[in-house]
C-alpha cells in the first residue's frame, strides 16, 4: 500500500492538515492523520504541507494539445487530448464531438470505447454535442450536419459500452418520447444550442433531461414574459448546469446570479476547450474555418466564439475570483459536482475511502504541480 503523507488534503469535510492518503490498486484505502499511518506503508511522497485536491472532471473537452477530437477520433487523439488537460488538473474527461456526420460519430464512439478498454488515463465516456441542435443558435456548429433523431440515431447515441454518454440536443428539435428513450438507455441528455421555451424545457425535464450545456451560451435569453430555457434550468432541481468561467462566455455578474438562483448546488465548471489548450501554436481550424486565439478567446473572423482556450485549473481560479468563493467551493464545482451530474460520485470526485485514487498537487500559487490517476503519478 502506498501513501502520500504530510499533506493539506481537501476531504469531504473540508481542508485538513497533516494528512496521509493511502491507496492501493488504483483506489483510496483511507485518508487519515499522519500519526495514524500503518507501519507497513510505502511512502511515495512527503508533500511537506502542500495542498492535495481531488482531480478535476471535465464533461466538455473538444480538444487540447493541438488536437481536435472531430479530426482525430482515435485512441491516439484521445490520449493526446487527455495528456494536454492533465497538466491543468483534469484527471477525468469526456472527449466531446462537435456536430458531425453519423460515420464520424460512430468512429468517435468506437475510439472512446477502445480507449476505455485499453486504460487510457482519465477517459470516462463521450459527449456528443449535436448534431440535433437549433440552427438559429448554432454558434460555430456546421448546420449542414444537423439532423433529427430517428431509430438509427437513437441506436447510435446509445451504443457506447463501458462509459458514460452525454448527448446535447435542442429540446424543441426532438420529442419527449425520444428524450425518454435516450434516458431509459442510460444516456445523459443535456439541452443546448436551443430556443426552447420554458414549457418545452419542463416537458423535456419530465421526460429525462438532466443537463444544460454551457448555461447562458447559445440559448434563449431570460425575458420577463417568456422565461425560456434558462429560467427552467435555474428553477428546476432536476437540472445540472455547466458553465464556462473564462470571463468571455458569461459575465461574472450572470455567473453570480446563476449560483445564487440555483440553491441546490447543481452548477459545475466545464472548459468547452479547443485544441489551443496546452498547445504551442494556438490558432486551429474547425472544418475549413480558421479560429484565432487571443487574450484567452477562440474566435472566428467575424468574432463568433468557438469554444474556449480555458483549462480547468484556470476555471477554478476564475470561479474563486468571479464568484467570491474559496478554493474548497471552487474545487467542488470541478470535481464532485460534475461527478454527480454523470452519476459517478461513488467512483470519482472526492478524496475518501473506496473512490478512485485521482488527485492533484497544487503549489501555493494554485498551479498544478503533479497529478495521479488511479494512483499513477505523472509530473
N, C-alpha and C positions, 0 to 999 in steps of 0.2 A: 504494500500500500504506500502510495506517495503522498507527500504533503507540501503545501506552501505554508510557511509559518511567518509569524510576526507581521501580520498584515492588518490594515484597516479595511474591514470587509463590510460591504453592504448586504445585510441579511434582510429577510422579510420584516424584521422588527426594527430596522434602521441600521445605521453605522455602528460597528463595534470595533474597538481597538484590541490589539494583542490577540489576534485570532489566527487559527490554523484551519486550512481547508484540506481535508483528507479525501483522496479519490482513488478509485481502482476500477479497471476495466471500463474506463470511459464515463463512470458515474461518480457523483459525490457521495461519499460514505457519511461524512458528518462535517459540520463547522463547529469548532469548539475553542475554548480558551487555550492559549499556548501551553499553559501549565497542565492541561488535561490530556495532552497528546500521549498516545501509547508509546511505549519504548521501542517497539519494533518497526516503526515507520521509516521510510526513506525520505529524507528531507530533500526535495527537489530545489527549493529556493528559500532563502531567508529574504523576505520582502522589505525588511527594515522599516516597517511602519507605513509603507506606501499603500495606495488605495487599490483594492480589488473589487471589481464590479461584475455582475452577470454580463455575459456577452450580449451584444445588441442583435435584434431581429428586424430585418427589413423586408417588408412584403411587396415592395415595388422597386425592382432593380432592373432597369432596361439594359444597362451595360456598365462597363468600367475597364480600366487598363487599356483603353483604345479599342475595346471590343463591344460591338452592338449585338445583342442576343439574336435579333432578326437576321443578321448577316452571318452569324456564327452559331447556328443552332446545333452545336455538337458538344460532346463531353469536354473536349479541349477548350471550347469557347466558354462554357460554364465554369470550368476550373479557373480560367484566366480572370473572369469577372469576379469570382469569389476571392481569389488571391488579392485583387486590387482593393476590394472593400474590407478585407480582413485587417489590413493595415490601419483602418479607421475604426476598428472595434466591432465590425459586423461578423458575428460567428454563426448566424443562421439567416438564409435569404431565399427568396423565391425569384428566380430568373423570370423577367417579365417580357412577354412578347407583345409588341405594338401591333395593331390591326394588320392582318396579313391573310394570304390565301390558305385554304384548307390544307394543301400539301405542306406548306411551311409550318402550320400549326401542328400537324401530325408529326413532322420531323422534330419540332421543338419538344413535344410531349415525350417522344421516344428518347431524345437526348437526355432529358431530365430523369426519366426512368432508369436509363443506363448509368447516369452519374450517381444516383442514389444507390443503385446496386453495386457500383464499384467503390462506394465510400468516399466520393469526392467531398472534402470537408465543407460543411455548412449548408448543403443543398437540402431544402425542406419540401420542395414541390415546385409548382409553376403558377404564374399569374398570367392569364390571357386577358389582356386589356383590349377588348374589342374582338372581332370587328362588328359587334352588334350595337352600334352607337348611333347617336343622332347627328346627322351631317351638319346641322346648324351649330353644334358645339363640338366640332371635330378636332379643334386645335391643330396639331400637325399630323394627325392621323390621315392616311390616304383614303378618301371617301370611296374610291373605286373598289376598295376591298370590302366595303360594308355589305352585309347580307342579313337575312332573317334566320332565326333558329328553327330548323326543321328536325326531322328524326335523325338524319345523318349527322347534323351538327351536334345534336343532343348526345349522340353516342360518342362523338369525337371529344366533346368537352368533358365527359365523364370517364375517359379511357385511361387516365394515369393510374398506375398501380404503385403502391408503396410510398406515396407522398401526398401532400395537400394540393388542391387545385382551387384557385380563385378565378372567377370569371367576372370581369367588369362589363356591364351592359347598361343600356338606357332602358329603364322600365317601360317607357311608353312605346318602345320599338319591339316589344315582345308581349307575352301574355302571362297572366298569373299561373296558368297551368304549366307553362314552360319553366317558370321560376320554381314552382313546386316540384316539378320533375327533377330539375337540377339539384335542388336541396335534398330530395329523398335519395339521390345517388351520391350524396356526400360532398357535392361541390359547394364551395363558399361563394355565394352570389353577392356582388357588390354593384352599387349604382354609380355611374359616372358618365361624363360626356353626354349630358341629358338635359332635356327641357321638361322633365316630368313635373306634373302638378303635385300639390300637396296630397290630394286624394289618390292619385295614381301611385305615389310613393307609399302611402299607407297600405294600399292594396298589395303592393309588392312585398312589403314587410309582413303582411298577413300570410303571404304565400311562401315565405322563407328567406327573403332578402335580409342580410345581416350587416353589410358593409357599405361604406360610402368612400369612393376613391378620390383622393386629393380634394377634400372638402373645400368648397367655395370656387374651385377652379373648374371651368367648363361645365357650369351648372346655371340654372335659372337663379338670378339674384333674389335676395329677400325683398318682398314687397308687402306693403301693409294690407292690401286686399287680396293678394294672391301669394300666400306664404311660400308655396313651392317646395322643392326637394330639400333645401337647406333647413327650413323650419321643421320638416318632418324628421330629418336626420338628428337635429339637436333635441327635439322634444321626445322622441320615442326611445324607450330604454332598450329596445332590441337592436338599435343601430350602433355600429362601431365606425368611427370616423378617422381616417388617415389624414394627416396634414403635412404640408411641405414647409418646414420652418427655415426658409433660406432668406427671408426678407424681401423677396421678389414676387413670389407667387401669391402671398397673402400678407396684407398689412398687419403688423403686430397688434393693432387695436382689435382687428377682427379675430385674431387668434385668442386674445384675452376674452373677448365676448363669447366665443365658442366654448372655451374651457369653463367659464362661469355658467353658461347655459346648460352644458352637459354635466349635470350634477352627479351622474352615476359613473364617472371616471372611465369613459369609453373613448377618449381621444388619444391617439398614438401617433408617433413620428414615422414618416416614410421619407425616402430621399427622391424617388422618381428619377434616379440617377441615369446619366447617359455615359457614353464611352470616355468622356473627358475626365471622369473621376479617376484619379491615380495615374493619369496619362501625361507624358511629357508634352506631346503635341495635342493641344486642346480641340481645335476645330475637327469636325467629323461630318459625314454625310448620312442623311436619313432618306433612303431611296436615292433620288437624284437631287435632293435639296441640301445645299451646304449649310451647316449650322455653325455659327460663330460663337465663341465662348469668351466673354469678357466680364470682368467685375463679378464673377460668380454666376452669370446668367448664360443660358444656352438659348440663342435666338436665331430666327430666320432673317432673311434680308429685310423683310417688312416689319420686323420687331416682334413677331409672334414667339412666345415662349415655347421651347421644345424640350420638355423635361428639365432636368436641373444638373448643375455641377456640384451638387451637395453630397457630402459624406456624412455618416451617421454621428461621429463624434462632434462634428460642426453643428449638426442639427440639435444635439443635446446642449451644447454651449449656447446656441441661439435660443433654445427654449428657455434656458435659465435667464437669459437677458430679456427676451421679448415678454415672457410671462411672469417675470419676477418670482421664479421658483428656485429651489435649491437643487443640488446635484442629485439627491435622492429622488425627488419628484421627477426630474427630467429623465433620469435613468429608467424609472418605471415606464415612462412613455416610449422608451426604446427597447424594452425587454419584456417584462411580464405582461404589459397590456397588449402588444401585438401577439404575444404567445396565446393569450386568452382569445383574441379575435380569431386565430386559426385553430383554436381548440387544442393547443399543445402545452397548456400550462402545467400538465402533470409530467412533462418531459423537459421543458425549457423555461428560461426567463427569470429564474431566481437562483440564489446560492443556498440550497438546502438539500438535505439528505434525499437520495433517490433520483435527483434530477441529473441531467447530462452535465458533465464537467466542462462547461463552456464559460470562460471568464476572461476578463481583460485587466491589464495592469495600467494604471494611469500615473502620469507624472504630476507634480504639484501644479503645473500649468495646464492640466487637463488635456494632455496629449497621450495618445495610445502608445505605450512602450512595448507591450508584448501581449499575445493572446494565446488562449488554449481552446481547442475544440476537441471534445471527447477526451480531454486530459492530455492531448498532444500539443506541445508548445511550438510556436513559430515566432521568432524575434522579428 
